[in-house]
């Protein structure tokens, strides 16, 4: 293989991941409402892909053009062509799956109706609803020469492009925004006839049905046409370092750039007439015809993530009540529990309430002196932040590191920062050049005349909402060496250029790459010495070429490597004399797989880390990330068994092959195993064990 073919393009690999999401929508073994929601997830993912990945490719091409680099221009254009080919092909699959789901919904007496399918009584009801609840939220933009439409429309809403026509005159145009922030997009119609029949109409169709009423009396027209469209803008922004403002103010100003950023995609109803498409493209100042894409009737399909189940309970996934941790429940306070032994939680199987309780109890515990926490994404109604404010009210020191550049959560984090600052919390932003992605919390507590530190290391955000759908690990420990290094991370965030060393933790950009490379080399050495060797990884994205090369070398040496990747994977497995000892699977199911876990056999003395970092160059070199070792043999065994469960999955695991075509793991005559449900049962069995957790010394 030549050097360029050693790595699968990360952008195309990302599209392969989203095709796995599309497979879930197509899978008739999934409840029909969940299949529709998977279409929403696919659509949301694709929109973000264009905002971030495609926009980056286009920027690279523009830079190459300015530098006259024909090689890079050609490479970028070839990649764009491949992206558009795969997107168009998947779009056709999407439409086909959507049609099948609509038919399946009808079998369960759920119907999504358009305006021309309504009965007379439903038409009257919808018209009344339009005048009483919807019209007040609509203010059309009347397009004329002084209106720069390219600067007026945001990249999150759905719009109608409206042509108002009079005989022997050129059409007049207008834009109508669908007010999904103010009115639910899915509206259930009153029951007619049998109660079993549930009819739903989308807000889009109500507005299209009543479009005449918006313009009557304001614009002269004989006929009117309206078709939906949505644009996706480049999500990149730049901080203006020349302006003498606070970091928060600079971020607030930078967010405005997204409102006027260049569109990277405009999708429109495939029934929109060509004359309207041409006019819309001209008004939006589109530079390339590839930016325009036809699609089905509905835009912003991501709203279907929240499609309501108006039918029977079995039309969506059965509930899996979150499990309470006996290690916490067996003690009166969280501090007693953590003092007894390290605790590992696995969300959403375990209750995230255990973490919020960790912070809540710290807020009023009279012995707690200082709470430190870093925030990347939090819930819109965050109990954690409320507890931090309570802690300040109770006279405690609270330091919160906020990452203002958490993509698409920037504005929320700006508002949280202001609220916490007003409450008396010390808010730290770190260095604007290094994004902070670690998931740390350290609580300092006075015990018997000395300060003891309780540390939390996680793979996911401190977000009560996403903790219900993202799988993530949380480690709670009173190990003072680990806790002290966590404190050193907070100091490093405040002063990232000071010389700091970490013995236990993997901390980017200080030592993560070097530690991982050292562990890989050790596995090669162990193999050569006939000691137990092997590497098992579970990560979201694997695209860092230097680390991929390290894995290739380990494979060439004969080290067995197993990898679970959720998203992008540039490593090409199964290539003779290169990666034939590497097996990669990907699991897409009801929960989004989010942990980063590393397991090295280490000659029989397993090394296990949980981490906030993916194996991407940015995570190793340009972000603050933290990986924490698991020292408890009991927890090492649990993580090892949980990883083994995923490799035994026969229902939701796909093989990442050289072409990334997503074949399912061959089931054969094996007992069917769905790893997420098996994980739930495994953890439930542990928590329901009849014995009390033994003291730490005897456990080890």
C-alpha positions, 0 to 999 in steps of 0.5 A: 500500500502506498502512504496515501492508502494507509488511512481511510479518509476521515470525512468518508468514514464519518459518512459511513458512521451515519450510514450505520445510523440509517441502518437502525432506521431501516431495521424492522426489528426496532420499534417503528417510532424509534426508527423514525427518530433514527431518521431524525438523528441521521438528519441532525448528524448530517447537518452538523457534518456539513457545518463542520467537516464539509465547510473545513474541506471547502476552506482548505480548497480556498486556501489552496486556491489563494496559494496556487497549490493545484495538487491540494485543490484537486485533492480537495475537489476529489474528496468533495465529489466523493462526499456529495456522491455518498450523501446523494446515494444515502439521501435516496436510501433515506427517502425510501426508508421514510416511505416504508416507515410511514406505511408501517406507522399506518399499520398501527393506525398512526397517520402523518397527513398533509393538507390535501388529505384532511377531512373538511372538519379537520381543515376547519380545525387546522385553519382555526388553529392557524389564526389563533395560535400560529399566525401571530408568530409569522412575519414574512420577509418580502424580498426586493433589491435592498434585502440581502437574503444571504445575510438574513436567514439563520442556519437552524430554521426551516423556511418557505420560499414563496412566489406570488404571481400576477398575470403578465408580471414577474413573480414577487418573492417572500420568505416565511420562517416556520416558527418551531421554537414557538409552536410544536412541529407535530400537531395531533388532530382531533379524533374522528371516527374510531379512537384507534386512528391517530392523525398528525399534521406537521406545522410545515403543512399547516402553514403551506395550507394557509399560506394565502392568509399570510399575504392577503391584503398586503401583497397583490397576487393571483396565484401563490406557490410555497416550497420549503428549504433550509440552509446550513452555514459554516460553523467556524468562527474567529476571535478578534484578538485586536479588540480590547474586550473580555474573552466572554465578550469576544466569544459573544461577538464571534457567535454572530459570524455564524448568522452570516457565514457562507452557506455550505448546503441548501436543501430544498423541496424537490418539487420546487420549480426551477425558476424558484430554485434559480432565484433562491440561489441568486438571492443566497449568493451561492457560489457552487451548484453543488451547494444546492441539493434536492430532497423530500418534502420535509426539511430539518428532519432532526425534529423527528428525534422528538416525534411523539408516540401517540400509539401503544407503548411497544411502538418505542423502546421499553424503559430501562430504569436507571440502576442505583449504585449499592456502593453509594446507597450502602452509606449515609454520605457520598464521602463515606462511600468513596472513602470505602472504595473507588466507585465506577458508574456507567451511564445511562445504566447507572443513575446520573443522580449519584454525581449530582448528589456528589456535588449537592452534598458537597454544597452544604457539607460543613467540612467541604472547603473547596469545589472545583469542576470543569464544564464543557456541556451542561443541561439547560436546567442544571442541578449541578450549577444550582448546587455550586451556587448553593455552595457559595451561599454556604461560604465555600470556595467554588472554582469552575473552568468553563469551555466557552468554545464547546461547539454549538453550546457556546452561547449557553456556556456564555450565559452560564458563565455570567450567571455563576460569576454573578453568584460569586463563583470563580469562573476560569476560561483558561487559554483561548488557544487550548480547548478544555475537554476534560471531565474533572471534579475535585472536592476538598474536605477537612478531615481529622486536621488535614485536607483530603481530596475527592476526585471524579474522572469521567468520559462524558459531560456533566449533563443530566439530559445527555447522561440519559442517552450517552454511555459514559464512565465515571470514576469516583476516588479518594486516591490522594495521588490521583486527586492531587494530579487532578488539582494539578490539571486545574492549575495547568488550565490556569497556566498552561505554559508552566512545566508540569509532570503527571505520573498517573494521569494521561493529560493532553497536551502534556503526555497523553500521546507519549504514554499511549505510545509507550504502552503500545511498545510495551505490548510488543516487548511483552509479545517478544518475551512470550508474556501476555500481550494485547490491546483493547480500545473503545473510542469515538474516533480514531484518525490520528495518523501517528497513533495509527502507525503505532497500532500498525507496528504492533499488529505487524509484530503480532500483537492482537488488537481489538477496537470498538469505534463509534464514529470516524476510523482512518485505520484500515484493518485486515491488510496483510503484513500491516493490520491483519491482527487488528479487528474493529467493530462499531455498535450503534443502538438505542444509546450513543456509545461515548466512552473512551477506554484503553486496556493493555494486557501488560504481561498479565497485569492489566492496565486500564484507563478511562479518558475524555480524549479520542485518538485525534490529533486535536485531542492529543496535541491541542486540547486539555484532556484527561485519562485516569487509570483504574487501579481497583482489580475489581473495577478492572475486571468489570471493565474487561467483562463489559468490553468483552460483552460488546465484542460478543454482540450479534445484533448491533455490531458492525464490522469496520472493514477496508471499504467501510461498508458496515456489514453486520457481525455474522450471527451464525448459530450463536446465541443472539446478544445485544450488548447494551441490553446485556450490559444493563443486565450485567450491571443490574446483577452486580448491584443486586448481589446478595453480598455486601461489598467487601472492605478494600484490602480484602478485595485486593 
